[in-house]
C-alpha cells in the first residue's frame, strides 16, 4: 500500500478513502461490498468529499445546484405568526375557516392578497390546505374585516415603535428550497437585534405553526 503524506493522513479516517490525482488527493466516503461473480470486495462511493492539497488542505466539494429551486417570502409571515397566531382561535370556535382568514389578513399587510401572493409566500407551506379561491360567507367576510384590524393592532402592540422597521427588514428575508432542503437567506444584523429584543425566532418549521 502506498504511504500517504502527513497532510493527507490527518483526513484519513475509518470509511474515508483517497485517490491520487494531478491536483492532489481526492477524498471519498465509501464502503466495500461483495458483488456476485467477483472474488474480491468492490469499493462503493457514498459521497465525494473534495480535494486535499498540501498548500490548502481540504477543499470541500460543492455539489451542483439541482433544478427545482423555490424562493418564498418568509420574514413577514414569521413576524405575523409570532404576534397574531392567537387571532385564529375565535374563528375556529365559530366554525369558520380560521386559516384562510388569517392568511388573507396576513397577505393584506404585504398588499399581496391573491393566489399568486399566497403561492409566493411561505404561508403556502405553513397552511398548505388553504384555498384562496374559496368563497367567503357574509359571516366570514365580517370576521375577515375584524381580523385585518386585529392584525394591525397586534403588530403595533407587540413590536411598538419598531413595527414598521421590522416589517421593512423582514420583507427582505426569504425561504429558499434548494437541493432537497429549506434554507433561510441572510438576515440583516439590525433584524437579528430586533428579533432578539422581541423574542421572534427566525427558523424554518415547515407546516408547523401555533394554534
Secondary structure by P-SEA (a helix, b strand, c coil): cccccaaaaaaccccbbbbbccccbbbbbccccccccccbbbbbbcccbbbbcccccccccccccccbbbbbbcaaaaaaaacccccaaaaaaaccaaaaaaaaaaaaaaccccaaaaaacccccccccccccccccaaaaaaaaaaaaaaaaaaaaacccaaaaaaaaaccbbbbbcccccccccccaaaaaaaaaaccccccccccccc
